[in-house]
Amino acid sequence: GGAAPPPPPPQQAAGSASSLSDILRGVRALLDALQRGGYLAAYAIDDGDADEGLWQQRSSLSSTRLTVTLTDSAALRAALLLNGRGVSPELARPLLSAFFASRGAEVTEQSDFFLDGEYRENPKEYRPTQQLLSFTIAPSGAPR
């Protein structure tokens, strides 16, 4: 047996969003746990749109786009098969969405894409190895 899992973090009070840097730290911690558990081979986070000052303003400018790239996740093949059918076996998206909500952040837009990291001349040889999860988040209750 391993060490007991850490206790769940306390819920944010309604209407009080965590700092964006705290949210990003938590996203990395969740993805690190998925990687350690063997659910995915690697991940990357594109947080180039993150601006703590705008986030703290809780205004229509506070929306922040985050893109999480999952490489060789355990659900990749099933997600490809079910793509476009309104259901996905991918666990990271609902996990991250629930985490955002627990931190006073609202997901206002989301999409996903599949990517084959290797160029292939024949499009029939397309073999995606990555799933990109794109989120736009904003402090809960911030004007749009």
BELDADA-V131585 format. One record per residue. N is the residue number from 0. RES is the residue in one small letter. PSI is psi in degrees with one decimal (none if undefined). D_CENTER is the distance of its C-alpha to the mean C-alpha in Angstrom with 1 decimal. Layout:
N,RES,PSI,D_CENTER / N,RES,PSI,D_CENTER
This chain:
0,g,144.7,29.3 / 1,g,-173.7,26.6 / 2,a,151.4,26.0 / 3,a,145.8,25.0 / 4,p,152.6,21.3 / 5,p,153.9,20.9 / 6,p,152.3,21.4 / 7,p,145.9,18.6 / 8,p,151.6,18.0 / 9,p,148.9,20.0 / 10,q,146.8,18.8 / 11,q,146.3,18.9 / 12,a,145.9,22.0 / 13,a,134.1,21.5 / 14,g,-1.0,21.3 / 15,s,104.8,20.5 / 16,a,142.5,17.1 / 17,s,165.4,16.2 / 18,s,153.0,16.5 / 19,l,-37.1,13.6 / 20,s,-36.0,14.4 / 21,d,-41.2,14.3 / 22,i,-45.3,10.8 / 23,l,-38.0,9.7 / 24,r,-42.7,12.0 / 25,g,-39.5,10.6 / 26,v,-45.1,7.0 / 27,r,-40.5,9.3 / 28,a,-42.1,11.6 / 29,l,-45.0,9.4 / 30,l,-35.0,8.5 / 31,d,-42.5,12.2 / 32,a,-41.0,13.4 / 33,l,-38.2,12.0 / 34,q,-45.1,13.7 / 35,r,-36.2,16.8 / 36,g,-3.2,17.0 / 37,g,8.3,17.3 / 38,y,-29.9,14.4 / 39,l,151.5,13.2 / 40,a,-38.8,15.5 / 41,a,167.9,13.4 / 42,y,162.0,10.1 / 43,a,150.2,9.9 / 44,i,125.3,8.1 / 45,d,105.7,10.0 / 46,d,30.4,10.6 / 47,g,-17.3,14.1 / 48,d,-6.5,14.1 / 49,a,128.9,13.8 / 50,d,103.7,17.3 / 51,e,-39.3,18.1 / 52,g,-45.7,21.4 / 53,l,-38.2,20.2 / 54,w,-45.5,17.5 / 55,q,-20.4,20.5 / 56,q,-22.5,22.7 / 57,r,48.6,20.8 / 58,s,-175.0,22.2 / 59,s,-13.4,21.3 / 60,l,-1.1,20.4 / 61,s,-14.4,17.6 / 62,s,137.4,14.8 / 63,t,130.1,12.2 / 64,r,130.6,10.2 / 65,l,135.9,7.1 / 66,t,124.1,6.6 / 67,v,123.8,5.1 / 68,t,120.6,8.2 / 69,l,125.4,9.1 / 70,t,125.5,12.9 / 71,d,54.0,15.2 / 72,s,155.5,13.2 / 73,a,-25.3,15.7 / 74,a,3.6,14.7 / 75,l,-50.5,14.8 / 76,r,-42.9,18.5 / 77,a,-38.4,18.3 / 78,a,-38.5,15.4 / 79,l,-45.0,17.6 / 80,l,-36.0,20.6 / 81,l,1.5,19.1 / 82,n,131.8,17.5 / 83,g,-0.1,18.9 / 84,r,7.7,20.3 / 85,g,5.8,18.0 / 86,v,146.7,16.7 / 87,s,137.6,14.2 / 88,p,-2.1,14.5 / 89,e,123.4,10.9 / 90,l,-26.7,10.1 / 91,a,-39.5,6.5 / 92,r,-54.1,5.6 / 93,p,-31.6,8.4 / 94,l,-48.4,8.0 / 95,l,-39.5,5.0 / 96,s,-42.3,7.1 / 97,a,-38.5,10.1 / 98,f,-46.1,9.3 / 99,f,-47.2,9.0 / 100,a,-39.0,12.2 / 101,s,-16.5,13.8 / 102,r,13.6,13.6 / 103,g,24.6,15.2 / 104,a,139.6,12.5 / 105,e,134.5,12.5 / 106,v,115.0,10.2 / 107,t,-17.3,12.9 / 108,e,143.8,11.7 / 109,q,150.0,9.3 / 110,s,163.1,10.3 / 111,d,155.8,10.1 / 112,f,156.1,12.6 / 113,f,144.2,14.4 / 114,l,132.9,16.0 / 115,d,113.7,19.2 / 116,g,-4.2,19.4 / 117,e,131.0,23.2 / 118,y,132.7,25.5 / 119,r,130.1,27.8 / 120,e,-41.0,30.9 / 121,n,116.0,31.0 / 122,p,-18.8,28.1 / 123,k,-12.2,29.0 / 124,e,10.9,27.8 / 125,y,119.9,24.2 / 126,r,86.8,22.2 / 127,p,139.0,18.4 / 128,t,-7.1,16.9 / 129,q,147.4,13.4 / 130,q,127.9,10.7 / 131,l,122.1,8.7 / 132,l,114.7,5.8 / 133,s,129.3,6.8 / 134,f,140.9,6.5 / 135,t,121.8,9.7 / 136,i,155.0,10.2 / 137,a,154.5,13.7 / 138,p,134.4,15.8 / 139,s,133.5,17.0 / 140,g,-4.3,20.4 / 141,a,142.9,20.2 / 142,p,150.2,22.3 / 143,r,none,20.8
